[in-house]
Amino acid sequence: MFNKILIANRGEIALRIIRACREMKIATVIVYSQADADSLPVRLADEAVCIGPAPSGLSYLLIDRILSVAAICDVDAIHPGYGFLAENAYFAEACAKHGIIFIGPTPEAMRALGDKATARATMKKAGVPVTPGGEGTLQSEADAIKLAHQLKYPVIVKASAGGGGRGMRIAHNDATLVQGYYAAKSEAESAFGDGTLYMEKFIVHPRHIEVQIIGDNYGNVVHLGERDCSIQRRNQKLIEESPSPALSEKLREKIGQAAVRAAKAANYTGAGTIEFLLDSDGKFYFMEMNTRIQVEHPVTEMVTGIDLIKMQIIIADGGKLPFRQRDVKNVGHAIECRINAEDPEHNFAPSPGLVKLFIPAGGPNVRIDSHVFSGYRIPTYYDSLIGKLIVWGVDRKDAINRCRRALREVTVEGVRTTLPFLQSVIKNKHFTEGRYDTGFVEAFLAEQNKLKAEKK
């Protein structure tokens, strides 16, 4: 087993990795920016090295500095967490050249799946259903219009190198397509350094279903069930649950098998997530694969009892999966709510600043993954995630009741948060009855605004 692991990340995921390593008796080194000098991960890691100023381009994205720290501290492996360099194939290659294990998939798998257009072709060849769309990338505005007429509106243009909802635009006619084409291209170039786009038929009112898979270096791949991530705003997930209330057992088995085929087609190793869109007729389509640990991985851990971070480390160290598909048992129901430092009353504007008081929820089957504490200052430079509240129940109703109770217990003073919004969603009739899709939040906010206007 590894003796020392460097964590090339920050916040709650860095803390999550530190805790897993400590239980496995593995020493940790964390690199951090000046803005994170007083953070909990920096305090709890065995070693901590500052690598630059607050902006991620001057710290967390500097591969040379990270590898220099790895060499000086004599680490065996690097865990990238999620975001930053987690899906950077060049970083994985650079680690290998320096004799350091990258805890994640191979650079080849990352490249094959990181490029969304290439991934579509790979999935299609493997017999995994893909959303109707173009065979390759869009070469021009005229190319986009021609394909849109073939697919018939609405369509969606997406960044081939995209992720996190960036570089995506929905079009309902030629005019909005032209506007969306250039907007998506510009956003993709800015966010990923690559403005290449492709097009798919836009699935109206879909569910967003993702399947957690994990594979070792010996050809063993299993899925750990699905997560329903349809409660999202601007393609950013807010609430996730497992299992999905939209799937029958037959469909659940079918989508799980498709996810395994997808992973095997890419010779995938480590933890990853196959994302699907589910339409109102019960048909599902491959959307993309995330070649890293997901923010919402605790949902799967709660229903399977499998520690995904430890599994990542074991596989990277050359170990075999200690279980097969028949051994995976999904028990009960889990829900995760992402608590962000944002102001729902003002279009979810970021709300960084000093957290004067932070009291997490507690009690049976309640988990809080957070790097925040009373006196912590939320920086302006990174994402606004304060923490994740994850609950488990014997069934969905039990999990919802526990989630309601736990959300009321969480106290954050000093900054605005999404807690009131999450509390309202969890109580909403459409959510409690499992009748929602990716358009839920927009419809919910519109209804809230209508009620406010009527009161005035």
N, C-alpha and C positions, 0 to 999 in steps of 0.2 A: 504493500500500500504506500501511497505517496507520503513523504515526510513533511513537505511544506507546499502550500498552494497560495498563489498570488490572486487576489480578487481585483479585477479591473472594472470596478463599478462602485456605486454609492447607494445611499438610502436603504430602504427596507430589504431589497434583494441582496445587498452586500451583507447586511446583518443576518439574513436567512442562511447565507452560505457559511458565514463564520460559525453559526450555531451548529450546522451539520458537521463541519470540519472538527469542531471541538468534541462532539460526541464520537467522532471516528478517530480521535486522538491524532489529528493532523494539524500542524502549526499553520498559521495564516499570516500573510502580509497583505496589507491594503494600500493601494495608491489613492491619493486624494488631492483635491484642489484646495486652494486657500479658503474658499467659501465653506468647505466641509471640515475645517480643522478641528472644530469642537463637536463633530457629529458622533453619534453612538457607535457606528461601525469603527471609526478611527480609535475610539476609546477601548473597544473590546477586542480588536485584532491583536495578535501577538506582536506584530511590527506594523508601523505605518510610515509611509514616505510621501511627502508632498511633491507633486510633479508639475505644479504650475498654477496660474491664476484661475479665477472662477470660470470663465467661458470654456465650454467643453472642447472647443477647437484648440485651446492652449493648455489642455490638461488631459481629460479622459479620452480624447481621440488621438493623442500623440503616441503612436506605436513605438517609436524609437525610445522614448523616455520610459515607457512601461517595460519594455524588454531590458533596458539598462538596469532598472530596479530589480527585475527578475534575476538577472545575472549576478548583481551585487549581493542579493539576499539568498542566492543559491536555491531557488524554488524548483520543484519538479514539474509543476503544472500551473496553468492559468485558467481561472473560471471567469468568463466574461459577463455572466448574469444575463440581463436582457437590455436592449437598447445599446447605445454607444457602438462598441466594436463586436457585439455578440454575433452578428451575421456578416462579418467582414472576412471574406475568404483570404484576402491578402494578409490579414492579421494572423489567421490560422496557419498560413504557409510560413510566415515570418517566425512564429513560435517553433515550428518544426525545424527550421533552419538553425535555430539557436538551441536545439536539443530539449525543447520544452513542450510538454503535452498540452494541447488545446482541448479543454473540456467542452466538447461539442462535436458536431459532425465533421466530416472531411471537407477540405476546400472544394473538392470536386462536387460533392453533394450540395454544398451551399451555393455554388455557381449554377448548378442545374436547376435548383429549386428557387434560388433568389431572383432569377430572371423569370418573371411571371409568364411571359410568352413561351419561353422554353419549357417551363413547368407544365403548362397546358398541353403541349405536344407530348411530353413524357407521360402524363396521366392518360391521355387519349390512347396512346399506344398500349398502355397497361390495362385498358378496359375500364378505367375509372370515369364515370360520367363527368363531362365538362360542360359549362354553360355554352350555348351556341354563340359563336363568334368567329373572328378572322383567324386564319391559319398562322399568320405572322404578325409583324409589327406594322404600324401605320407609317407610311413614307411621306404623306403630305395631307393637306386639308382636303384636296380633291379625293384622295384615296379614302379618307375617313367618310366623306359624304357618300361615295359610291357603296362602301360596305354597309353603312347605316340604312341605305335604301334596300339592300339585300336582306338585312336582318329585320328591318322594319322597327320604327321607333316604338317605345323608348330604348335607347342604348346607353352604355356607359363606357367612357374612355378611361383607361388606367395606366399608370406609370409601370413600365415593365420591371423597373428596379424598385418599385414602391413598397410601402408598408405604412402602418399606422394611420391609414385613411388619407394620406397625402397623394397628390397627383391623380385625383379621381374627379370626374365630372359626369353628371347625368344629362342627357340631351333628349328633348322631345320633338325637335324639328331641326331643319338645316341651320337656322340662325343660332339656336342655342348650342348646336354641335360645334359650329365654327368658333364661337366664343369659348366654349368649354375646352376645345382642342388646344387653343393657345394658352389658356389659363392653366390647364393641367400640365402642359409641356414646360411652362415657365416655373411652376411650383416644383415639378419633378427635378428640373435642372438645379434649382436652388437647394432642395432638400437632399438629393441623392447624387448630384453631379451627372445625371443621365436623364435626358428629356425624352427617351424612347417611350412610345405609347402603343397600346393595343386596344382592341375594342371587343366588347361582349354585348349580347342582348341583356337589357336590364330586367331582372326578375322583380316584378311588382309585389310588394308586401311579403318578402321572404322571411323565414327564420334563419338566424345565423347559428349553425351547429358546427362545433369543432370537436375533433376526436384526438385524444392524447395517445400518442404511440411512443414506444421505446424499443430500441433495438441494440443488440450487442455486435461485436466484431466477428461473430461465428454464425451469422445468418439467422439468428433468432429475433423475430419481431412480434410484439404483441400490442394490442390496443387496451387502454385502461378505461374505456367508456367515453361517453360524450359529455360536452358542456354546452348549455344553451346560452349564447352571448348576445341575444337579440335586443336586450335593453341597452341601447347605445345612443350616443349623441354625436353627430358629425363623425361617424365611424369610430368613435372612441367608446370602448365598452365601459359600462357603469355598474351593472349587476350581472353576475353569472350564476348558473345553477346546474347541478347534476343530480339525477338524470334530467333530460329535457322532458317537459310535460307534453311535447308535441309528437314524440316517437312511440310507436307501438313496439312490442318486443321483436316482431318480425323485421320492422324497418331498422330498429336499433342494431340487430345482428348484421343486417345487410350493409349499413353504413360503416360499421366497425370493420367488416371484412374488406370493404373498399379502401379504408384508410390503411390497412396493413398492406394491401396490394400496392398502394401509392408509395409507401415507405420502401418496400422491397424493390420497386421499379427504379428508385433512385439510390439503391444500396446504402440506405440511411442507417446511421448508428447514433446512439444517444437518445435524448429526449427531444420530441418534436410534436408539432400539432398540425393536423390536416384540417383545413377549414372548408366547410361546405355551405351552400345556400340550399334551403329546403323550401319548395314552393307550396302553394295551397293544395296541390294535387298529390302531395306526398313524394314528389320526385326531388332528388337531391343532385347537386352539381358541385364538382371540385372548384374551389375559389383560389386558394393558395396554400402554401405550407410555410409555417414559421419554424425556422431551423434553430431553435433556441428554447430555453425554458420560458414559459408564459407567465405573465403577471398573475393570471388566475389559476396557476397550478395547484394552490392549496385546496380548491374545490375537489379536484380528483383525489388528492391525498386523503381528504376527509372520508370519502366514500369507499376507497380501496384499502386504506391503511398502509399504502406504499409511499415511502419518502423519495420523492423524485430527485431531489438534489443529491442525496446519497447514491441513488442509482446512477446518476450522471457520472459521479466520481468513480464508482466501482467499474463502470463500463470503460471509461477513459483509461483506467489503470489496467485494462486488459481482462477484467473479470467477465464471467458469463452472467446472463440474466438468471436470477435464482428461482424463477417461476416460468410457467408456460401459460398459454391462453386459458386453459381449463382451470388453472389455479387462481385466476383473477376473479374475485367476488366483489361486486359493487353492492354495498349495504347502505340502506337508508337514503337520505337526501341532504345535500349541502347547498348553501347559498353564500355567495361572496358579494359584499358591497364595497366599492372603492370610495373611500372618503378623501375628497380633494380639497385643497385650500382654494376654493373658488366661490364666487358670490352668485347663487342662482337667481337672486333678485335683479341682478344687472348683467344678464346674458352670460352668466358663468365666467365673469371676468376673474383673472388670477388674483389671489389675495395673500401675497407673501407677507412676512413680518414675524414679530415675536409671538410665540405661543406662550401665553402667560400661565395657562393651566391645561394640562392634558391628563384626563382620567379615562383609561380604556375600560371596555366592558369586561365582565367576568362571568363566572358560573359554569355549570356543566356544558360541555360540547360547544364552547365559544372560544374562538381563536382570534387574536389580533396580531397581524404582522405589520409592525410599524417601527420606524427609526426615530419617532418623535418623542419628546419628553417635555415636561414643564421647564420653560426657560430656553427652549430650542428656537432658533431663528430660521424660518423657512426662506431659503435663498430665492432670488428672482431669476436665476439662470437656468433652472432645470424644471422638470415636470412638477405639477402641483400635488402629487400624491402624498397625503399625510399617512395613510395606512389602509389596510384591508381588514374588514370585519368578516370573518368566516364562521358560519354556524352549521351544525349538523343536527338532524332530527330523524326520528324513526321513519317518517314519511314527509311528504312535501308540506302538509298542513302543520305538522309539528315544527319543521324547520322555519316556516314563515312566522309562526308565533314566537319562536325563540329569537328570530332576527328582529322582529318588532321590539321585543323587550331589550335586546342588546343595543340596538340603535339609540334607544332612549337613555341608556346608561352612559354612552360615550360622551365625554365632555371636552370641548376644545374652546378655550377662551383666548382672545387676542387677535384672531383672524377669522374671516368668514369661511364657512365650510359648506359642503353639499349635504350635510346631515339632514336638514329639514326636507330637502328634496327627496332624499332616499327614504325617509320615513313616510312621505306621502305616496311614493311609488309602491312601497311594500304593502300599504293599506288599500291600494287601488283595486277595484273589483276585477278589472281585466287581468291584472297581474295575478291576483289570488286564484282566479279561475284558470290561469294558464293560457289565456286568450290574448296573445300579444305577438308582434313581429318587430322588424327593425324600424318601423315607422311609429312605434309606440310613444317614444319620448316626445317627438314633435307634436303628435296629437294630444298628448297629456299636457304639454306646456301651453298649447293653443287653448285648451279647455280651461286651464288655470287662469290664463290672461283674460279670457272671456268672463269668467266669474268675478275677477277683480274689477273689470270695467263695469259690470252690472252693479256692483256694490257702490261704485262711485256715483 
